[in-house]
Amino acid sequence: MTRVPGFLASAIASGIKRNGKKDLALIFSKTPASAAGLFTTNVVKAAPVLVGMERVKSGLCQAIVVNSGNANACTGKKGIRDAKYITQLVARELGIKESLVIPSSTGLIGVPLPVEKIRKAIPELVSSLSEDGFKDTADAIMTTDQFPKYAYTNIKAGSRNGTILAIGKGAGMIAPQMATMLCFILTDLNIDIKAQKKALKNAVDNSFNRIIVDGDTSTNDTVIMLSNGSLENKEIHYGDTNYKKLEKALTELTTEIAEMIVKDGEGATKVVRINVKGAKSEKEAEKIARTLGSSLLVKTAFYGEDANWGRVLAAAGRSGVKFDPLKVDLYFENYRIVRNGIEVMDEKEVNHVLKQPRFSITLDLKMGKESFFVIASDITMDYLKLNAHYRT
């Protein structure tokens, strides 16, 4: 785990989780940072999401306080008050404005936030802040995750070398348009807020908004990017050379975290890139790709390592997009198994593809020039067991 100049982090066990593991984290910028955020598209939004959406509008943030084990979702007006109260306590302990603190939560829905436990833990949380606290933060925000998720890169801005770090979590309730996932992106780059917002949206659209584990979208999804400018580089503006490098780096980082989320999908054994090409429009390609990635029959075929290609075509056919089934080609990796709607598969040749933990399938409609992809997991018995007993 790398350091990010101008940022500190910490994580402790406050008692929210029964197992005694770390469950409360804090990210702090030594100076107010430019802030951009994207949140769940679910109509049912958790209290910290509602507070975060309002506060990020100012374009500034200096601290993010995150708890796991409790979503503070569907908790009514009390949930809002509790989220704000926690930010007030953190702000007071840090000596900053409350409006510069954004809350975030993940965990069980419908349970009041254990405010008293968190209140008692905040002094230790703040006193534990350090330049090396980011790995602990990644650990503390996990729920059903099997491993912490983080990635970082360096980017040249003029003659200076900046750092970007992304910390994420997520394993279940994962669907496009944000899912049960959190991601906090920190950089010492000096970025114009308009450029920061555009780069973040582009990165999320091409990463987190293209992953599917189970087709459900959560109440708490949050992606926040903070840039504190401590690198003192010439400000990056939308459209300039450094902006293009920033957008590329951000997309690569968020894609790395997104693929970790799919790999860690509850019970998942496969990560499958589903490509749809040759569509009349990108919207039509997207519609088919999302249908394939969400199809239980397709996902169980991935799990069973079964080249049951009829499920792929059948799912595409119910997507609502019109195409000629007598034109389509289907590939597993580079092996064509369907040509013009008819099987040409050598099953022995294809079977080894499905046994890999990562592979791709490509559906070529041959109707146009547009394409789209999603990244999906399989669905397994373990997914059912974990989610059937999640509350107990």
N, C-alpha and C positions, 0 to 999 in steps of 0.2 A: 504494500500500500504506500502510495506517495504522499508527500505533504503538498499543500496548496498555499503559497505565500499569502499571508493576511487572514487565513482561516484557522480556527481551532474547533475541536470536537470532543465530545465525551459521551459515555454511556454507562449506566449503572442498573442494578436491580432495585426496583422500587416496591416490589411486591404485587404488581398487577398479575404477573404470571405465577401460577401455583407452583411451577417447577423451580422457582428461584433463579431463573435465567435473567439476563439483562433485558429490560423492557422499556427503558426510558433513555432517550438520546437527545443531544443538543448540538447543533451546528451554529457557530458564531463567527461573524466577520468583524474584524477589529474596527472597521469603518463601515458606515452604511453602504450597501451594495445595490447596484442596479438589479432589479428583480423582474422576471417574467415567469408566468405559470400557466399550466393547462390542467383542467380538472375533469372529473367524471362527467359523462353526458347523461348519466342516469338521472331521471326526474327526482328520485329519492337520494338526496345528498346528505352526507354526514355533517354534523355541526362544525368540525374543523374545516371541512371543505367550504362551507358557506362563509366562515370567518376568513379563510385564506383567500377566497375569490374576491372578497371586498378589499382586503388589505393590499393585495398585490397590485391593485389598480393604481396605487400611488407610484409604482415603479421603483420602490425602495424597500429593502428588507435587511435586517442585520442579524436576525437569529431565527432558527427553525427548531421548534421543540416537537419531538415525535415520541409517541408511545405505541407499543404493540401489546396485543392481548385484549384490547378493548377498542372497538371502532368508534365509540361515541356517536353512533348512528341510530336514527329512530328514537331519539331521547328527548324530543320536543324542545321547548324553550330553555329548559334546564340544561340541556346539552350545549346550547349556545353559550349560556352563562358560564358553564363549567370550562368550556374551551377558552373563553376570554379571561376567566379568572386565572387559569394556568399561565397564559401569556403575560398577564399582569404581574404574577409572582416572578416569572423569569426575567421580565424587563426590570423589575425593581432590584433583583439580585445582581443583574448585569450593569445597572445604572444607565439604561437606555430607554427610549420611548416605547410604550406598549404597542403603538401602531407599527413598530418595526419588527415585531415578533409574529411569526406565522405558525399556527398549530397544525399538526398532522397526526392522524391516528389510524391504526389498523388492527383488526381482530374481530371479536364477536359482536354482532349487531344486536341492538335493543337492550343493552345493559348499561346502566348509568356509569359514568366515569368515576373511578375511585379517587376522588379529588384529594382526600385527606392523605392518602398514601403518596400521591405525587407531590403535594405541598411539602411534606416532610423531607422528600428526597431532593428537592430543587437546590438547596444550598450545596449539597455534595455534588450534584450534577454540574453546577457552575464552577465549583472549586476544582473539579477534575478536568476541566478543559485543557487540552494540550494540542500541539501540532501533530501528534501521532495518534490522535483519538479516532481516526476515521474507520479503521478496521473494527473497533469495538462498536461504532455506530452502525456499521453494516450488519453486525451480529445482532444488535439489539432490536432492529426493526423487523426481524424475521417472525413469521407466524408458522405456517405449515411448510415453509421453505426448508430444504435439506442442506443448503449451503448459502453463505453470504454472497452477494452479487456486487461487484465493483469493477470499474475499468478506468483507465486514465491514459492520457496522451499528452504530448507536447506539441505546440504549434508556434511557428515563427511569425512574429509580428514586427516587420522591419528588421532591425538588428537584434531584437530581444526574443527570448524564448519563453513563451507562456505555458501554463499548465491547465489542463481541464480534467477534472475528476467527476465520475458519475457513480453514485451509490444507489442501488435499487433493491426492491424486494417484490416477490410475487410468485405464486405457484398454482393457485386455483381462482375461480371466478375470473377467467381471463378470456376476453373477447375483444374484437376490434372496437375502435372509438373509446379507448382507455378501458382498463380492467382493474382487478384487485391488485393494484401495483402502486408502489411509490417509487419515485426517482428524484434524487437531489443532485443537481449538477453545479459544481463550483469551479470558478476560474479566476485567476488574477489578471486576466486581460481587461483592457479598457475598451468597452463596447457601447456604441450608441444604442439606446433602448429600443429604437425601431428595428435596428439590425438584429438585436438580441431576440426580440419577439419573433421576427420572421425566421431566423435560423432555427430557433427552438421548435416552432410550429412545423417547419419542413422536416426536421429530424424526427419529431414524434409521428408525423403522418407516414413517414417511410420506415418506421420501426415499431413502436408500441401499438400503433393503430393497425398493424398488419399481423398481429399474433393471435392465435386461437388455441386455447386449451379445452374449454368446455362450453363456450358460447355464452357465458353469463358475464354481465358487467356489474361491477360493484358500486357501492355508495361512497367510497373513500378515495378513489384514484386521484393521485396528485403527482404532477411533475413540476418542480420549481428549479429555475436556473438563477444563480447569483453570480454576478461579476463585480469584483471590488476594485478593479483598476490599479492594484498595487504594482503591477508590472510597469506602469507609467509609459506604456507604448502610445503611439499616435492612435487616437480613437478610431475604432473600426466602424465604418459606415456601410449601409446596405449597398451592394453592387460593386464595391471596390475589391481589389485583388485579395486583401486579407479577409474580406467577408466570405469569399468563395472557399478559402481554406478553412475558415471557421465553420461554415455550413457542412463541409465535407467531414471535418473532424467530429462535429457533434453527431452527425448521422451515423458515422462509424461507431462511436461510443454507445449511442442509444440502441443501435442494432445489436451490439455485443451484449448489452444488458437484456434486451428483448429475447435474444436467442437463449440466454441463460434461464430466463423465466419459462420458456417453452420446454427446455431440457429438464427443468425442475418441476414441470407440470405435475400436479398431484398424481402419483402413480405412473407417470409417463415413461415410456421406454424408447420412443422415437421422436425425432425432430424432422419434419418433412416440409420442404419448400414446395408449395403448389403454384405452378406457373400456368397462367392462361394467356395464350397469344392468338393472334389472327382474328381479333374481335373487331366489330365495326366501331366501337367506342371504348374508351377506358372504363367508363361506368359499367358497360355490359361485361367486360372482362373481370372487373372487380366483383360484380354480383355473382358470377359463376365461381370465382376463386373463393369467396367467402362461404358460398353454399357448400363447396367441396370440403373446405376446412372445418365446417361445423357439422357435417353429416356423420351421424353416429355409425352408420354402416361402413362408410369409407374409413373412419377412424379405427373401428374394430378390425377391419381388414389389414390396416397397417400393423396393429397389435399382433394379429395372427400371422403376420408375414405371408399373407395370401394375396397373390396377384389377381384378385377378383375385380378385374377392370370394369365389368358391367356395372358395379356400384358407382364408379366414377362417372360414367356416361349417364346413368340414370339420375344421379344427383344434379349433374349439369342440366339435364333436360327439364328438371322441375324448378330451376332457378328463376324462371320468368323471362329468360332471354331466348329469343328465337334464333335458331341456327339450323343448318342442314346436317343431320346426323350421318349422312352418307359422305360427308366431306372430312369429318374430323379424324385427326391422328392423335394418338396418345403414346407418350414415352415415359418409361421409368428410367431415370437417369438418361443415358444416351441410347437405351434400347427401345426401339419402336415396337409396341405390342399391338397397336391398332392402326390400320391404314385405311382411310376412307370408310370408317365405321365398321371394318371387319377385322377380326383377330388375325394377327400375323406373328404371334408371340411364340418364341422358343422358351418354354417354361423353365427348363434347366438353366438357361442363360440368364433369366431374369431373377430367379429365386435368391441368388446371393445378394442382389440389390436390397431386397426387403429385409434381409437379416442385418443390415448395417444400422447403427444408431442414428445416422443422418443420411438422407437421400432426397432426391427431388422427383416430382412428376410434372410433366408438361402436357397440357391439352391444347392442341392447335386446331382452332375452329376453321381456319382458312376462309374467313369471311371479310377480313380487313387487316389493318396494320397495328391495332392497339393491343396493349397487354397490361397485366397486373399480376401481383403475386401476394400470397400470404404465407406465413410460417405457422404450422400447426403441429400439435402433438397427437399421439394416439390416445385411446381411452382404454383403461385397464380395470381389472378387478380391484386393484388397490385404490383406484379413484373412488369406486363405489363404497368400499369399506371406510375410507377416511371421511368422506362427506356424509355418509349415513350416520356416523357417530360423532360428528364434529363438536356438538354442544356437550356431549357426555364423555 
